Amino acid sequence: MEEFLDRLVVARDQLIWEYSRRHQNKGPTTQLLVDALEHAGQGSTWLRAKLLWSAYQAFGADHNPVGLSPDRVCLIGVSLNVLQAAVDIHDDVVDRTLTRRGHPTLVNYLISRHKAEDWIGDPVRFGTSMALIVGDVVTVGADRTFRLALEQVTNTTMRNYMTRLHEDSASEAMIGHFLDLAAPRFRQVPEPEALISQALETGRAKYGLFKVATPLVLGTASTGASQETCQAMMRFGMLAGEAFQLRGERILATGGPTALDLPSGGDLHEGKLTVLIGLTLQRLDSSERRPFIRALQRSDALLAEERVSHLQQVITNSGALEALEEMIQSKIALAATALTATGAPPKGQEILMAAARAIAGPTASL
């Protein structure tokens, strides 16, 4: 894995260098774009690329003569990571996030550059607008890199399958982010069971399909595996992705040690309608639900930190965290069963289950 990660960094840096060279005649501001692209990649966990490589290794890597070479898989990994960077850039603008993985977010970096170098105009508007544009540039670059990587796939049906999966999962992720942002804005909160169902669907798009299942299926397809095998891997990946989603919810609500750099209370600050919120409402009586929802929707008089602390206490006391943990373990158990249908060799199954447990474990790492 370490050698693969080294390749990814080199390939990503090469893409940035080529972009800089191609646009250097467009004036000195090109350097600002290059700086922004480099900044956006800081602290990357390479999660999607690691899952891609895990599946590629699990199914025999480059031992199949019709499979892709490690270099081409590396390019796919770069494209997946670059697209994730674009999603993160847009998320940070929307959520007004100041830091990501220990570094200033791109919008914050651009605002700081504007102020430090005494540029003309409103630094906040500049930083926000430029970050959105850079996110678009990164999205186009990710798509271009992905198509370049697939040029080696001689099976047209499989190439079309991989391309469609890549595009569909990106589209679903964007819809998931839209729903995630829009749902808390409505005053009427669904009944707990409906809320849980809706939150699971949103999470399947944002996490199950986009972050976990798609990289695993692409890694499987890269070895020359059949579409039937890829579909079996999709079932495993979606279950592992749902477990990953639920673990992220717990971390974002209550904190804890994690390699994903998720801020404690982040979802609660935003009033997100997550599975955990639904589980909590299920366990509150009618007299407790209304004040909980009011605090979640920021319509009470509590200060932000007091409000989040209050919500965390109610969630903990309700028993919802234990219920969420049961759901996570259930998803992992179902994923283990689904994995046997992929036909992966025993060693490959060990690799994939280790990856699933890592992303759904208490420290959420890979």
C-alpha distance (Angstrom), angle and dihedral (degrees) to the residues before:
residue distance angle dihedral
M1 . . .
E2 3.81 . .
E3 3.80 92.4 .
F4 3.81 89.4 49.5
L5 3.81 91.4 50.9
D6 3.80 90.3 50.5
R7 3.81 88.8 53.1
L8 3.80 90.5 49.9
V9 3.79 93.2 54.1
V10 3.81 92.1 48.4
A11 3.81 92.2 47.6
R12 3.81 92.7 48.0
D13 3.82 92.0 48.9
Q14 3.80 89.4 49.0
L15 3.80 90.3 54.8
I16 3.81 91.2 52.1
W17 3.81 91.2 48.0
E18 3.81 91.8 50.3
Y19 3.79 90.5 48.8
S20 3.79 90.6 51.1
R21 3.81 92.2 49.0
R22 3.79 93.1 47.4
H23 3.81 93.6 52.7
Q24 3.80 102.0 33.1
N25 3.82 92.3 108.9
K26 3.80 91.0 61.8
G27 3.79 93.3 81.1
P28 3.81 140.4 -92.2
T29 3.81 93.9 -59.0
T30 3.80 87.8 73.1
Q31 3.79 87.0 78.2
L32 3.80 90.1 60.1
L33 3.80 89.1 56.6
V34 3.80 91.1 49.6
D35 3.82 89.9 49.1
A36 3.80 89.4 50.2
L37 3.80 92.2 49.8
E38 3.79 91.4 50.2
H39 3.79 91.7 47.4
A40 3.80 92.7 50.2
G41 3.80 90.7 60.1
Q42 3.80 96.7 53.3
G43 3.78 117.7 122.7
S44 3.79 94.7 6.3
T45 3.81 115.1 173.5
W46 3.85 91.1 -155.9
L47 3.81 86.9 -143.2
R48 3.82 97.3 156.3
A49 3.80 92.0 44.3
K50 3.80 91.3 50.3
L51 3.79 91.4 52.5
L52 3.80 89.6 48.3
W53 3.80 90.5 53.4
S54 3.82 93.0 44.8
A55 3.81 90.7 57.6
Y56 3.81 91.8 43.2
Q57 3.81 89.8 53.9
A58 3.80 93.4 42.1
F59 3.81 92.7 57.9
G60 3.77 97.4 45.2
A61 3.80 103.3 -80.9
D62 3.81 110.8 -135.3
H63 3.82 96.5 -10.7
N64 3.80 91.8 100.5
P65 3.83 110.4 82.1
V66 3.82 91.4 -141.8
G67 3.80 93.1 49.6
L68 3.80 126.0 101.2
S69 3.78 121.4 -96.2
P70 3.83 118.7 -107.3
D71 3.81 88.9 -109.0
R72 3.81 91.5 58.1
V73 3.80 91.0 46.3
C74 3.78 87.0 51.3
L75 3.82 89.0 55.8
I76 3.81 90.0 51.2
G77 3.80 88.1 50.5
V78 3.79 91.3 52.3
S79 3.80 91.3 49.4
L80 3.81 91.4 50.7
N81 3.78 91.6 49.5
V82 3.80 93.6 45.4
L83 3.80 90.9 51.5
Q84 3.81 89.2 49.7
A85 3.81 88.3 52.7
A86 3.81 89.5 54.4
V87 3.81 91.0 51.5
D88 3.81 90.1 48.4
I89 3.81 92.1 50.4
H90 3.79 92.2 53.8
D91 3.81 92.0 42.8
D92 3.78 91.6 53.4
V93 3.80 91.5 51.5
V94 3.79 92.2 49.6
D95 3.82 95.0 44.1
R96 3.83 93.3 39.9
T97 3.80 89.1 -128.6
L98 3.81 116.6 -179.5
T99 3.81 101.2 -162.4
R100 3.79 138.1 23.4
R101 3.81 122.5 -168.4
G102 3.77 92.1 -15.3
H103 3.82 95.9 -49.8
P104 3.80 132.0 95.7
T105 3.80 110.7 -93.2
L106 3.80 115.0 -108.5
V107 3.80 93.0 -104.0
N108 3.82 90.3 50.6
Y109 3.82 90.9 47.0
L110 3.81 91.6 52.2
I111 3.81 92.3 47.2
S112 3.81 89.2 51.7
R113 3.81 92.0 48.4
H114 3.81 90.2 50.9
K115 3.81 91.7 52.0
A116 3.80 96.7 41.1
E117 3.81 94.4 49.7
D118 3.82 94.3 40.6
W119 3.78 97.2 -124.0
I120 3.79 122.3 178.1
G121 3.82 122.7 -93.8
D122 3.79 137.4 18.1
P123 3.83 109.8 -25.9
V124 3.82 94.5 -155.2
R125 3.79 93.9 51.9
F126 3.81 89.8 44.9
G127 3.80 93.7 49.6
T128 3.80 93.7 46.2
S129 3.80 95.1 46.1
M130 3.79 94.7 44.7
A131 3.79 93.0 47.1
L132 3.80 90.4 55.0
I133 3.80 90.9 49.7
V134 3.80 92.2 47.7
G135 3.80 88.1 50.3
D136 3.80 88.8 55.5
V137 3.81 91.4 48.0
V138 3.80 89.9 51.0
T139 3.81 91.8 49.1
V140 3.81 91.4 54.2
G141 3.81 90.4 46.6
A142 3.80 91.4 51.7
D143 3.80 91.9 52.0
R144 3.80 92.4 47.8
T145 3.81 92.1 49.7
F146 3.80 92.2 48.6
R147 3.79 92.5 52.5
L148 3.80 90.5 47.8
A149 3.80 90.4 52.9
L150 3.81 91.9 52.1
E151 3.80 94.9 53.2
Q152 3.81 87.3 92.7
V153 3.82 92.9 58.9
T154 3.80 103.3 101.8
N155 3.80 95.5 -176.7
T156 3.81 102.7 87.5
T157 3.80 93.5 -162.1
M158 3.81 91.9 53.5
R159 3.81 92.7 44.3
N160 3.80 90.3 52.6
Y161 3.81 90.2 46.7
M162 3.82 92.4 52.6
T163 3.80 92.5 45.0
R164 3.80 93.0 49.1
L165 3.81 91.7 47.8
H166 3.80 91.5 50.3
E167 3.80 92.5 49.3
D168 3.80 96.6 41.3
S169 3.81 93.6 49.3
A170 3.81 91.2 50.3
S171 3.80 90.3 50.0
E172 3.80 92.0 48.1
A173 3.80 91.0 49.2
M174 3.81 91.4 54.0
I175 3.81 90.6 49.7
G176 3.80 89.0 48.4
H177 3.80 91.5 53.4
F178 3.80 89.9 48.2
L179 3.80 92.0 52.7
D180 3.79 91.8 43.8
L181 3.80 90.3 55.2
A182 3.81 97.1 40.2
A183 3.82 100.7 46.0
P184 3.83 97.2 68.7
R185 3.80 91.6 52.1
F186 3.81 94.0 70.2
R187 3.80 115.1 85.6
Q188 3.79 94.9 -144.3
V189 3.81 110.2 81.3
P190 3.83 114.8 -155.5
E191 3.79 120.9 -118.3
P192 3.82 110.9 -83.7
E193 3.81 96.0 -103.2
A194 3.81 92.5 49.5
L195 3.81 91.0 44.4
I196 3.82 91.5 53.3
S197 3.81 91.3 48.4
Q198 3.81 92.7 49.2
A199 3.82 92.8 45.6
L200 3.80 91.1 51.0
E201 3.80 91.0 51.7
T202 3.80 91.7 49.5
G203 3.80 90.5 47.8
R204 3.79 92.7 48.8
A205 3.79 88.9 58.7
K206 3.81 97.1 43.2
Y207 3.77 99.2 38.6
G208 3.80 114.6 3.8
L209 3.79 97.3 53.2
F210 3.79 104.7 22.0
K211 3.79 105.1 36.6
V212 3.80 102.2 30.1
A213 3.81 118.6 11.7
T214 3.82 98.0 43.4
P215 3.83 95.8 52.9
L216 3.81 90.3 46.4
V217 3.80 92.8 50.0
L218 3.80 92.8 45.3
G219 3.80 89.8 51.0
T220 3.80 89.8 50.3
A221 3.80 93.0 47.5
S222 3.81 90.1 48.9
T223 3.80 89.8 66.8
G224 3.80 91.8 58.6
A225 3.81 94.4 -101.9
S226 3.80 119.3 160.9
Q227 3.80 123.9 -99.7
E228 3.81 88.0 -111.7
T229 3.79 89.3 58.8
C230 3.79 90.3 46.1
Q231 3.80 91.1 52.3
A232 3.80 90.3 50.8
M233 3.80 88.2 51.0
M234 3.81 88.7 50.4
R235 3.81 90.2 59.7
F236 3.80 90.9 50.4
G237 3.80 92.0 45.0
M238 3.79 94.7 50.3
L239 3.81 91.9 52.2
A240 3.80 92.1 46.7
G241 3.81 88.6 46.2
E242 3.80 92.0 52.5
A243 3.80 89.6 52.1
F244 3.82 88.1 49.8
Q245 3.81 90.2 50.3
L246 3.80 92.8 51.4
R247 3.81 92.2 47.0
G248 3.79 89.2 52.0
E249 3.80 89.6 51.5
R250 3.77 91.1 55.1
I251 3.78 92.8 48.3
L252 3.79 92.6 46.6
A253 3.80 90.6 50.7
T254 3.78 102.9 41.0
G255 3.80 107.7 9.7
G256 3.78 126.4 -137.4
P257 3.82 137.1 160.5
T258 3.78 111.0 -43.5
A259 3.78 141.6 155.9
L260 3.80 90.7 -144.6
D261 3.82 96.3 75.0
L262 3.80 94.3 -130.5
P263 3.81 114.1 166.3
S264 3.81 116.7 -123.3
G265 3.78 110.3 -110.5
G266 3.81 93.9 12.3
D267 3.82 95.3 132.3
L268 3.79 91.2 43.5
H269 3.81 92.3 51.9
E270 3.80 88.0 55.6
G271 3.79 95.0 42.4
K272 3.82 91.6 -123.7
L273 3.81 115.8 -175.8
T274 3.78 98.4 -131.6
V275 3.79 134.0 165.5
L276 3.80 87.6 -100.8
I277 3.80 90.8 57.1
G278 3.80 90.1 50.7
L279 3.80 91.5 49.6
T280 3.79 89.6 49.8
L281 3.81 93.5 50.5
Q282 3.81 89.3 49.6
R283 3.78 89.0 59.8
L284 3.81 98.9 44.6
D285 3.77 122.7 85.8
S286 3.80 119.8 -124.2
S287 3.79 93.6 -95.0
E288 3.83 91.3 54.8
R289 3.80 98.2 44.6
R290 3.79 98.1 66.9
P291 3.84 97.1 55.2
F292 3.82 90.1 43.1
I293 3.80 91.9 53.4
R294 3.80 90.9 44.3
A295 3.80 90.7 54.2
L296 3.81 91.2 45.5
Q297 3.81 91.1 52.3
R298 3.82 91.4 48.8
S299 3.78 92.5 -121.5
D300 3.80 95.4 128.1
A301 3.79 129.5 79.8
L302 3.80 98.1 -106.3
L303 3.80 119.4 120.7
A304 3.79 115.6 -114.3
E305 3.81 97.7 -100.0
E306 3.80 93.0 42.1
R307 3.80 90.0 49.5
V308 3.80 93.8 51.3
S309 3.79 91.6 45.7
H310 3.80 89.9 51.0
L311 3.81 92.4 49.2
Q312 3.81 91.5 48.2
Q313 3.80 90.3 52.3
V314 3.80 93.2 50.4
I315 3.81 91.4 47.6
T316 3.80 91.9 50.0
N317 3.80 94.7 46.3
S318 3.82 92.2 47.9
G319 3.80 94.3 62.7
A320 3.81 91.8 -121.2
L321 3.81 92.9 128.3
E322 3.80 90.9 59.7
A323 3.80 90.2 48.0
L324 3.80 90.3 50.2
E325 3.80 91.2 49.9
E326 3.81 89.6 52.7
M327 3.80 89.3 53.2
I328 3.82 91.3 50.5
Q329 3.80 92.8 50.9
S330 3.81 90.6 45.7
K331 3.82 90.7 53.8
I332 3.81 90.9 49.9
A333 3.80 91.5 49.7
L334 3.81 91.1 49.8
A335 3.81 89.8 47.2
A336 3.81 90.3 54.2
T337 3.80 89.8 53.7
A338 3.81 92.5 46.7
L339 3.79 91.1 50.2
T340 3.80 92.7 65.9
A341 3.82 89.4 63.1
T342 3.82 91.3 60.9
G343 3.79 92.3 71.7
A344 3.80 91.4 -132.3
P345 3.83 112.1 159.4
P346 3.82 116.5 -103.2
K347 3.80 93.2 -99.9
G348 3.78 89.9 49.1
Q349 3.78 91.2 51.3
E350 3.79 89.1 52.8
I351 3.82 90.1 53.5
L352 3.80 93.1 49.2
M353 3.81 96.3 45.0
A354 3.79 90.0 48.4
A355 3.80 88.5 54.0
A356 3.83 92.3 47.8
R357 3.79 92.7 49.3
A358 3.79 91.2 46.7
I359 3.80 95.5 55.1
A360 3.82 92.6 42.6
G361 3.80 96.9 41.3
P362 3.82 126.4 104.1
T363 3.81 92.0 -94.0
A364 3.83 93.3 43.1
S365 3.80 97.6 -146.1
L366 3.78 139.1 137.0
